[in-house]
Amino acid sequence: MSSAHIDAAPGQIADTVLLPGDPLRARFVAQALLADPQQVTARRNMLGFTGTWNGRPVSVMGGGMGIPSTAIYVTELARSYGVRRIIRIGTCGGLGDVAMGEVLLAQSGSTDSRFNRMQFGGHDLAASADFGLLRAAVDSAAEQDLAVRVANVFSTDCFYGGDPQVLDHLRRHHIIGVEMETAGLYGLAMREGFRALAILTVSDLFATGESMPAAEREQGLIRMAKLALACTEPG
């Protein structure tokens, strides 16, 4: 039986899911890296695919933009399909001494969203990555000779506008990545009992206004996906 927003049949989604925001990026990753990828869901054009990586089933699915969209798909993946590991692969804006193209492993996600507070009795939740996945990603990056940085990130509800002082707060607290999903993903992982990690490529720099070209974004996506797949290997 499918869920409200995912029309895959039971057993068609693997227990490990890579989650870019864009469904077309999900298709790109699945076709580029997985063996025999099959489209398993397309409800509302939020595409999802399942194939194999080194003989293990792996799914790649879009999650949309922002915490509310991500939360819908992540909750249904966990509750209806029994997914146990979800790794977000996406982009972020960079603050401070970060470089264009740098890969961040988000160890925590702060936010201006009330989503986690609504699930946590109005209190502040320390929305954090699964340590096992985080450590595996660090180790796998070293094996691939890929430079990564463990970092704290900020998930905002406002792509445009928002609190004009927020960047000052982030700099003061040494938060170097800004995106829209990680804090919600980590909060849901803690509540629903699955393991989560966000791997992010810096695609824009707040200090200069510089933005990464589309071709480089695709290269970064493949690089992150390979790291995500490697850090979920057994053993």
C-alpha positions in Angstrom: 0.0 0.0 0.0 1.4 3.4 -0.9 1.4 6.4 1.4 -0.4 9.7 0.9 2.5 11.3 -1.1 4.6 8.3 -2.3 3.1 5.8 -4.7 5.8 3.1 -4.4 4.6 -0.4 -3.7 5.7 -2.2 -0.5 9.3 -3.3 -0.9 10.1 -1.0 -3.7 12.0 1.5 -1.5 15.3 0.5 0.1 16.1 1.0 3.7 18.7 3.6 2.7 17.6 6.7 0.8 19.6 9.5 -0.6 17.5 12.7 -0.6 18.3 15.6 -2.9 15.7 18.3 -3.0 15.1 18.3 -6.7 13.4 15.2 -8.2 15.3 15.7 -11.4 18.6 15.6 -9.4 17.3 12.3 -7.9 16.9 10.9 -11.4 20.4 12.2 -12.4 22.0 10.5 -9.4 20.2 7.2 -9.8 21.0 6.9 -13.5 24.6 8.0 -12.9 25.5 5.8 -10.0 23.0 2.9 -9.4 22.9 -0.4 -11.2 19.5 -1.0 -12.9 17.7 2.0 -11.4 13.9 1.7 -11.6 11.5 4.6 -11.1 9.3 3.6 -8.1 7.3 6.7 -7.4 6.2 9.8 -9.3 3.2 11.1 -7.3 3.1 14.9 -7.7 6.2 14.5 -9.9 8.4 13.9 -6.8 10.4 11.2 -8.5 12.0 8.3 -6.7 14.2 5.5 -7.9 15.6 2.2 -6.5 18.7 0.4 -7.8 21.7 -1.2 -6.3 25.1 -0.1 -5.2 27.7 -2.8 -4.7 24.9 -5.3 -4.7 22.9 -3.5 -2.0 19.5 -1.9 -2.7 19.5 1.9 -2.5 16.9 4.5 -3.3 17.2 8.1 -4.4 14.2 10.4 -4.1 13.5 14.1 -4.2 12.3 15.8 -1.0 11.4 19.3 -2.2 12.4 22.6 -0.8 12.1 23.6 2.9 11.3 21.7 6.1 7.6 21.2 5.5 8.1 19.5 2.2 11.0 17.4 3.4 9.1 16.4 6.5 6.2 15.0 4.5 8.4 12.7 2.5 10.8 11.8 5.3 7.9 10.9 7.7 6.2 8.7 5.1 9.5 7.0 4.1 10.1 6.1 7.8 6.6 5.2 8.8 5.2 3.6 5.6 8.3 2.1 4.0 10.5 1.4 7.0 13.5 3.4 5.8 16.3 3.4 8.4 18.9 5.8 6.9 18.2 9.0 5.1 21.1 11.1 3.8 20.4 14.6 2.4 22.6 15.6 -0.5 22.3 19.2 -1.4 23.7 22.7 -1.6 24.1 25.6 0.9 25.2 29.1 1.1 28.5 29.7 2.8 29.5 32.1 5.6 32.9 33.0 7.0 36.0 31.2 5.8 34.3 28.6 3.6 35.3 28.2 0.0 33.1 27.7 -3.1 32.6 24.0 -3.6 33.6 23.0 -0.1 31.8 19.9 1.2 30.2 20.3 4.6 29.1 17.4 6.9 26.4 18.9 9.0 26.8 17.8 12.6 23.8 20.0 13.8 21.1 22.1 12.4 19.8 25.3 14.0 16.7 26.9 12.5 14.3 29.8 12.5 11.5 27.3 11.9 9.1 26.4 14.7 8.8 22.8 13.3 10.9 21.1 15.9 9.5 23.1 18.7 6.0 22.0 17.8 7.1 18.4 18.1 9.1 19.0 21.3 6.6 20.8 23.6 7.8 24.3 22.7 11.3 23.6 23.8 14.6 23.9 21.9 15.7 20.6 20.4 19.4 20.0 19.7 18.8 18.7 16.1 21.9 16.6 15.4 23.2 14.1 12.9 23.6 10.4 13.6 27.1 10.1 14.9 27.7 6.7 13.2 26.9 8.1 9.8 28.9 11.3 10.5 32.0 9.3 11.5 31.6 7.0 8.5 31.4 9.9 6.2 34.5 11.5 7.6 36.4 8.1 7.3 35.0 7.5 3.7 36.0 11.0 2.6 39.6 10.4 3.8 39.7 7.1 1.9 38.4 9.0 -1.3 41.0 11.8 -0.7 38.0 14.2 -0.5 38.4 17.3 1.7 35.3 17.7 3.9 34.5 19.8 6.9 32.3 18.9 9.9 30.2 22.0 10.5 27.1 23.5 12.1 24.5 24.7 9.7 21.3 26.8 9.8 18.0 25.9 8.1 15.9 28.9 7.3 12.2 29.1 6.3 13.0 32.2 4.3 14.8 32.0 1.0 13.9 35.7 0.4 13.8 38.2 3.1 13.7 37.0 6.7 15.5 38.4 9.7 18.1 40.9 8.3 20.2 40.3 11.4 20.4 36.5 11.1 23.7 36.4 9.3 25.3 38.3 12.1 24.0 35.8 14.6 25.2 32.9 12.5 28.7 34.4 12.2 28.8 35.0 16.0 28.0 31.4 16.6 30.4 30.0 14.0 27.6 28.6 11.8 29.0 28.4 8.3 26.3 26.8 6.1 22.8 28.1 5.4 20.1 26.0 3.7 16.5 25.0 4.3 16.1 21.4 5.4 18.7 19.9 7.7 17.2 20.9 11.1 13.8 19.4 10.2 15.4 16.2 8.9 17.5 15.7 12.1 14.5 16.5 14.3 12.4 13.9 12.5 15.2 11.3 12.6 15.4 11.7 16.4 11.6 11.4 16.7 11.0 8.6 14.2 14.0 6.6 15.1 16.0 6.5 11.8 19.5 7.6 11.1 20.2 10.9 9.3 23.0 12.9 7.8 23.2 16.0 5.6 26.1 16.3 3.1 26.2 19.8 1.6 28.3 21.5 -1.1 28.8 25.3 -0.7 27.2 26.7 -3.9 26.9 30.4 -3.0 29.0 32.8 -0.9 27.2 35.5 1.1 30.2 37.7 1.3 30.7 38.1 -2.5 27.4 37.1 -4.0 29.3 34.5 -6.1 27.3 31.5 -7.3 28.4 28.1 -8.6 27.7 27.3 -12.3 25.2 24.6 -13.1 27.8 22.1 -14.4 29.8 22.4 -11.2 26.7 21.8 -9.1 26.1 18.5 -10.9 29.7 17.5 -10.3 29.3 18.3 -6.6 26.1 16.3 -6.5 27.8 13.2 -7.8 30.7 13.7 -5.4 28.3 13.9 -2.4 26.3 11.0 -3.6 29.4 8.8 -3.9 30.3 9.8 -0.3 26.8 9.1 0.9 26.8 5.7 -0.7 30.3 4.9 0.7 29.4 5.8 4.3 26.4 3.5 4.3 28.5 0.4 3.4 28.3 -2.4 6.0 31.2 -2.9 8.3 
